[in-house]
Amino acid sequence: MTAAEFQRVLTNSAQVALLLVGAVAMVAVLSIGKVILAPIMLAVVIGMMFGPLADLLERRGIRPALSAGVVVIVLLGVITIAGMLFIGPLTEWVKRGPALWANLQTQLAGLKQPLESLSAIQQQLKSAMGGDAAMTVQVQDGGPVVDIAMMAPNLLADMLLFLAGLYFFLATRHHLRFSILSLFFARRLRWRAAHVFHDVELKVSKFLVAATFINLGVGVATAIATFAIGLPSPLLWGALAFIMNFIPYVGQAVMFAILFAVGLGTQSTPLGIILPVVSYGAINLAADQVIFPHLVGKALTLNPFLIFVSIAFWLWLWGPVGGFVAVPSLLVLQSLIMSIFPSTAKLPELVQRKIEARQAADAAVMEAAAAEAKAASLAKAEAKTEAQEAKAEAKAEALEAKAEAKAEAQEKKAEMEIAAKAQTAPETRSAAAAPAAAPPTVTTRRRAPRKRAAVPTP
């Protein structure tokens, strides 16, 4: 390895190490500053979603501070109405908790024997591995109510921080954009940064607005389906489906589990237990595979694996708030990469064109192979037909030759018979023309009497 190559490898390794260290440091900062950064990040995402509404109010002459206040008040009204709608059904289900648990125990009674077998196997494994040590029982004070009461101040602080961040982001977003753009001295860099801001806001806003309408449709369809099936509190399940669908995959999995548990606790037939889950799955399948790509388009259709990785990362980092901001953060990252590396902006299109060209080439090859096979089969059929025709002609010629030989033999035989008849015909005519001859005389000779020999006398 030459000195130049070693220097290049060393430089690349240093760059990779620097990127890894920066990524680890950023994750550490996000994890440590979760209490502050999570509400602010959520406020920024929601602000991008309500940005077009604020722009509409500003175009009608309303000042940015006032338009931001209107948006925050509207959002608070929506949250208040949703909370009031949730309180009634949730209170009812809390009251029905013991009866629902008893019904679940009855439904799960059939699994008691397999679970007991597993428990016996577990005890045997513990005894075999020396796990018979004394168990320590720890009694914890409090309960769910105490936990909720302890969490209330934190939730209230997060809510206030979110609302304040949302208001100030909507009120000062244009000034914040101009301040960031003023940091770039080169005109080209300012233009690229402005393009990044516009692209990010447009993509996130379009995605969130489309997702909101689609999730609202999913919630309404789920409420109608659960009402038709006969589940109690259909509005509650529709509202849960609307909220959970903002977290792809994970929220839907949680909703599947909730509907299955509710069906298991309230329905008595296997069809009634499974039907809510099947209905919700069919609604989500139609929304994700048909409606969402049609409304959003291919430009915002991300790779499902990348979405799953992003959701898993942000859920691990920030919990439910991270699950909500996972997809918008992925869109922001995509816009940044496409702006920093403009050649990647057309990469999906180029890849799609390459795939289509590859498919067209494969189709052409398959068509050519099919045409060659068809031509070969036609040639084989023609050769077979020609062979059959040649064989038929040879057979016909043989039969014709045989018939001619037989005809010649018959002709020769007929000629020979005619010739034989022609030879015998003159003799017959001459014998018939000659006079009749006298009959032949028959002479009879008499025999002379035999003389007797003299018998001597004694």
C-alpha positions, 0 to 999 in steps of 0.5 A: 500500500502506497503512502497516498492510499494509506492517507486516503484510508486514514482520512475516510476512517477518521470521517466515519469515526467522527460521524459515529461519535456525532451520532452517539452524542446526538442520541445521548443529548436526545435521551437526556433532554427528553423532558424538554425536547420531546414536547418541543419536537411535537410542537414543531411537528404539529406546527408544520401540520397547522402551518397552512391554516395559519398562512390562510389566516395571515393572508386574510390580514390577521397578524401572525401572533393572533393567527397562532393563538387562534390555531392553539385555541382550536387545537385545545378545543379539539383536545377538550371535545375528545377528552369529554367524549372519552370520559364517559366510555372510559368510566363505563369500562372502568366500572365494568372492569371486574365483570369483564375480567371474570368473563375473560377468565371464563373464556381463558379457562380452556387454557388452564391445563396447558398453563399448569403444565408449563408451570410444572415444567418451570418448577422442574427446571428451577429445581434442576438448576438450583432455583429453590431459594427463598422468594422475597416478597416486596410490597409496594404502596399505592396503585394505579390511582396513585401512579396517575396522581403522581404523573399528573404534574409531569403531564401538565408541565409537558402539556404547557410546554407543548402549547407554548412551543406550538404558539411561539413556533407558529407566531415566529416561524417566518422570522426564524426562517429568515434568521437561519437563512441570514447565516448563509453568506453565499447566495447559492447556500441561501437558496438551497436552505430556503428550498430545504425549509419549503420542502420539509414544511410542504412534505410534513404538512401534506403527510400529516394532513392526509394522515389525519383525514385517512385516520379519521376515516379509519376511526369512523369506519371502525366505529360503524363496524363495531356498532354493526357487530354489537360491541359496546361503546363503538365511539370509543373504539373509533376514537382509539383507532383514529389516535393509534393510526398516527403510529404506524404498525405499533398503534395498529398492533395495540388496536388489534390487541384491544379489539381482541380483548374486548371481543373475548370479554363481551362476545360468546361465539368465536365469530363474534370474538374474531370479527372485530379484529378482522373488520379493523384489519380490512379497514386498515388494509384498504386505507394503507394500500389503496387510499393513502398512496392515492392521496399522498402520492409516491413522493411521500411513500417511504420504505416500510422497513425504514418506517419501522426502524424509525418508529422503533428508535423513537419509541425507545428514545421518547416513548409515545411522543417519539412514535408520533414524530417518527415518520415526520422526522424521517421525512425531514431527514429525507428532505435534508439528504435530497437537498445536500445531495441533489443527485439523490433527489431523482434516485427513486425515479432512476431506480424505478426507470431501471427496474422498468427497463429491466422488466421490459428487457426481461419481457422482451427476452421472454417474448423472444424465447416464446417466439423461438419456441413457437417457431421451433414447434411450428418448424417441428410440426411442419417437418412432421407434416412433411414427413407424414406427407412424404410417407403418405406419398411413398405409400401411395406410390407403392400402392399405385405401383403394386396396383399397376403391377397387378394390373399388368399381371392381369393384363398379361394373364388375360393376353395369355388366355386370349392367345391360348384361346386363339390357338385352340380355336382353329383346331376346334373349327377344323375338327368340326368341318371334317366328315364323320368316319365309319365306326370301327369294326370290332372283331371277336376271336373265338377260342378253340376248344381245349383238347383233353389229354388222353387218360391212359387205361390200365 
